[in-house]
Amino acid sequence: MTADSQVAAGQVIRSRSKSRRGKPPLWTLLDRAIVKRLFDIVFSFSVLILFSPVYLLLALLVALSSDGPVFYIQERVGKQGRHFGCIKFRTMVNHADRLLVEMLASSPHLQQEFEDNFKLKHDPRITWIGHFLRITSLDEFPQFWNVLMGDMSVVGPRPLVPEELHRYGDAIEQVLSIRPGITGLWQVSGRNDIPYPQRVRMDAYYVNHRRFWLDLWLIVKTVRVVLFPKNNGAY
């Protein structure tokens, strides 16, 4: 082998080595996906069983708070762009969507706030139990059913509404490559108080750096946010 051939062979070997280091093998990604899915199923089923009395109590309080269904199902965009019905405890009065249209039409200030965050910080449509559910994030308790059905994961990027997709720009394909999560970096880091571009970066970061230990850390942080909900950006 000539000196030039040896140099060329060395370059190929180094290039392949860097490629292997930069991108995990397909089997590794599949193993992670299988482990994550098994964890999601076991964890969600356990939570629904162990906390079923809390679940039933919250459902009863929602039913007593105002007329309307116990659950609110909103269209969200999941893995690979598939739309699904995201389940939450209802936190607003009945026909809240119709009232929102009327409120935004009569108030440019509210319309701008809603366009910025897809939420209103002081929303008059929220019921008395709805305030508690949102501050503690317990309104998302029923989403464990979404996890069991395969629409969501326990930990992942935010489940997006269709109107948000364009705001993710080039990152949207990456973010939609995995299931959205009940909790995640955004949910434990200030939620609605976080500027929108930072939300996008957080979701993209999680997709690129997701590991089992990171999921466990985020779950622990989520428990802390639920138990001590002061100034967590939820409303």
C-alpha positions as CSV (number, residue, x, y, z in Angstrom):
1,M,0.0,0.0,0.0
2,T,1.4,3.4,-1.0
3,A,1.7,6.3,1.4
4,D,-1.1,8.1,-0.3
5,S,-3.4,5.0,0.0
6,Q,-2.5,4.7,3.7
7,V,-3.5,8.4,4.3
8,A,-6.7,8.0,2.4
9,A,-7.6,4.8,4.3
10,G,-6.9,6.5,7.6
11,Q,-9.2,9.4,6.7
12,V,-12.0,7.0,5.9
13,I,-11.6,5.2,9.2
14,R,-11.5,8.5,11.2
15,S,-14.6,9.7,9.2
16,R,-16.6,6.6,10.0
17,S,-15.5,6.7,13.6
18,K,-16.7,10.3,14.0
19,S,-20.0,9.4,12.3
20,R,-20.5,6.6,14.8
21,R,-19.8,8.9,17.7
22,G,-22.0,11.7,16.4
23,K,-25.1,9.6,15.7
24,P,-26.2,6.6,17.9
25,P,-26.7,3.3,16.0
26,L,-30.2,2.5,14.9
27,W,-30.5,-0.4,17.3
28,T,-29.6,1.9,20.2
29,L,-32.4,4.3,19.2
30,L,-34.8,1.4,18.9
31,D,-33.8,0.1,22.4
32,R,-34.4,3.5,23.9
33,A,-37.8,3.8,22.3
34,I,-38.9,0.4,23.5
35,V,-37.7,1.1,27.1
36,K,-39.3,4.5,27.1
37,R,-42.6,3.1,25.8
38,L,-42.6,0.3,28.4
39,F,-41.8,2.8,31.1
40,D,-44.7,5.1,29.9
41,I,-47.2,2.2,30.1
42,V,-46.2,0.9,33.5
43,F,-45.8,4.4,35.0
44,S,-49.2,5.7,33.6
45,F,-51.1,2.6,34.6
46,S,-49.6,2.7,38.1
47,V,-50.5,6.4,38.6
48,L,-54.1,5.9,37.4
49,I,-54.5,3.0,39.8
50,L,-52.8,4.4,42.8
51,F,-54.3,7.9,42.5
52,S,-57.8,6.8,41.4
53,P,-59.5,8.3,44.5
54,V,-57.9,11.6,43.7
55,Y,-58.9,11.2,40.1
56,L,-62.5,10.5,41.0
57,L,-62.6,13.4,43.5
58,L,-61.3,15.9,41.0
59,A,-63.9,14.6,38.4
60,L,-66.7,15.2,41.0
61,L,-65.5,18.7,41.8
62,V,-65.3,19.6,38.1
63,A,-68.9,18.3,37.6
64,L,-70.1,20.4,40.6
65,S,-68.3,23.5,39.6
66,S,-70.5,24.3,36.6
67,D,-72.6,22.8,33.9
68,G,-70.8,20.9,31.2
69,P,-68.7,17.7,30.7
70,V,-66.0,16.6,33.2
71,F,-63.4,16.4,30.4
72,Y,-62.2,18.8,27.8
73,I,-60.7,17.3,24.6
74,Q,-58.6,19.5,22.5
75,E,-57.0,18.8,19.1
76,R,-53.3,18.5,19.4
77,V,-50.5,17.5,17.0
78,G,-48.4,14.5,18.0
79,K,-45.7,12.3,16.6
80,Q,-45.1,12.6,12.8
81,G,-47.8,15.3,12.7
82,R,-50.7,12.9,13.7
83,H,-53.6,14.8,15.3
84,F,-55.2,13.4,18.4
85,G,-57.6,14.4,21.1
86,C,-55.7,15.6,24.2
87,I,-57.7,14.9,27.4
88,K,-57.9,17.3,30.3
89,F,-60.2,18.0,33.2
90,R,-62.4,20.8,32.1
91,T,-61.3,24.0,33.8
92,M,-63.6,26.5,32.1
93,V,-67.3,27.2,31.9
94,N,-69.3,25.4,29.2
95,H,-69.0,26.9,25.7
96,A,-65.7,28.5,26.6
97,D,-64.5,28.5,23.0
98,R,-67.5,30.5,21.8
99,L,-67.0,33.0,24.7
100,L,-63.3,33.4,23.7
101,V,-64.3,34.5,20.2
102,E,-66.6,37.1,21.6
103,M,-63.9,38.3,24.1
104,L,-61.1,38.6,21.6
105,A,-63.4,40.4,19.1
106,S,-64.1,43.1,21.8
107,S,-60.6,43.5,23.1
108,P,-57.5,44.0,20.9
109,H,-55.3,43.7,24.1
110,L,-56.7,40.2,24.9
111,Q,-56.4,39.2,21.2
112,Q,-52.7,40.1,21.2
113,E,-52.1,38.2,24.5
114,F,-53.8,35.1,23.1
115,E,-51.9,35.3,19.8
116,D,-48.6,35.5,21.8
117,N,-49.2,32.6,24.2
118,F,-52.5,30.9,23.1
119,K,-53.6,31.5,26.7
120,L,-54.9,34.4,28.8
121,K,-53.3,35.0,32.2
122,H,-56.5,36.4,33.8
123,D,-59.1,34.4,31.9
124,P,-62.7,35.0,33.3
125,R,-63.9,31.7,31.8
126,I,-62.0,29.6,34.3
127,T,-64.1,28.1,37.1
128,W,-63.1,28.1,40.8
129,I,-61.8,24.5,40.7
130,G,-60.3,25.2,37.3
131,H,-57.9,27.8,38.9
132,F,-56.7,25.1,41.3
133,L,-56.3,22.5,38.6
134,R,-54.3,24.8,36.4
135,I,-52.0,26.1,39.1
136,T,-51.1,22.6,40.2
137,S,-51.2,21.2,36.6
138,L,-53.7,18.5,37.8
139,D,-55.9,19.4,34.9
140,E,-53.5,17.3,32.9
141,F,-54.0,14.2,35.0
142,P,-56.3,12.5,32.4
143,Q,-53.5,12.7,29.8
144,F,-52.2,9.4,31.3
145,W,-55.0,7.8,29.3
146,N,-53.4,9.5,26.2
147,V,-50.1,7.9,27.1
148,L,-51.7,4.4,27.4
149,M,-53.3,4.9,24.0
150,G,-50.0,5.8,22.5
151,D,-50.7,9.4,21.7
152,M,-48.3,10.8,24.3
153,S,-45.4,10.0,26.5
154,V,-44.9,10.8,30.2
155,V,-42.0,13.1,29.3
156,G,-41.5,14.9,26.0
157,P,-42.0,18.1,24.1
158,R,-45.1,20.2,24.5
159,P,-48.2,18.8,22.8
160,L,-48.8,21.6,20.2
161,V,-52.1,23.0,18.9
162,P,-52.2,23.2,15.1
163,E,-52.0,27.0,15.1
164,E,-48.5,26.8,16.8
165,L,-46.8,24.7,14.2
166,H,-45.6,27.6,12.0
167,R,-43.9,29.2,15.1
168,Y,-41.5,26.3,15.4
169,G,-39.9,27.0,12.0
170,D,-37.2,24.5,11.0
171,A,-37.4,22.8,14.4
172,I,-40.9,21.5,13.9
173,E,-39.9,18.3,12.0
174,Q,-37.5,17.5,14.8
175,V,-40.0,18.2,17.6
176,L,-42.7,16.1,16.0
177,S,-40.3,13.1,15.6
178,I,-41.2,11.8,19.0
179,R,-44.4,11.7,21.1
180,P,-45.3,14.9,23.1
181,G,-45.2,14.6,26.9
182,I,-47.4,15.3,29.8
183,T,-44.4,17.0,31.4
184,G,-41.1,18.2,30.0
185,L,-38.5,21.0,30.3
186,W,-41.0,23.7,29.6
187,Q,-43.5,22.4,32.1
188,V,-41.0,22.5,35.0
189,S,-39.1,25.7,34.0
190,G,-41.8,28.4,34.2
191,R,-44.3,27.3,31.6
192,N,-46.2,30.3,30.2
193,D,-43.7,32.8,31.7
194,I,-41.1,31.5,29.2
195,P,-40.7,33.5,25.9
196,Y,-41.9,31.5,22.9
197,P,-38.5,31.2,21.2
198,Q,-37.1,29.7,24.4
199,R,-39.9,27.1,24.4
200,V,-38.9,26.0,21.0
201,R,-35.3,25.7,22.0
202,M,-36.3,23.6,25.1
203,D,-38.3,21.2,23.0
204,A,-35.5,20.8,20.5
205,Y,-33.0,20.3,23.3
206,Y,-35.0,17.5,24.8
207,V,-35.4,15.7,21.5
208,N,-31.6,15.9,21.0
209,H,-30.6,15.0,24.5
210,R,-33.3,12.6,25.8
211,R,-32.1,10.0,28.1
212,F,-33.8,7.8,30.8
213,W,-32.1,9.7,33.6
214,L,-33.3,13.0,32.2
215,D,-36.9,11.7,32.1
216,L,-36.6,10.6,35.8
217,W,-35.2,14.0,36.8
218,L,-38.1,15.8,35.0
219,I,-40.7,13.6,36.7
220,V,-39.2,14.4,40.1
221,K,-39.2,18.1,39.2
222,T,-42.8,17.8,38.1
223,V,-43.9,16.3,41.5
224,R,-42.2,19.3,43.2
225,V,-44.1,21.7,40.9
226,V,-47.5,20.0,41.7
227,L,-46.8,20.0,45.5
228,F,-45.4,23.5,45.6
229,P,-47.0,25.3,42.7
230,K,-46.1,28.9,43.6
231,N,-44.8,31.0,40.7
232,N,-44.6,28.0,38.3
233,G,-46.0,29.9,35.3
234,A,-49.2,27.8,35.2
235,Y,-52.5,29.6,34.6
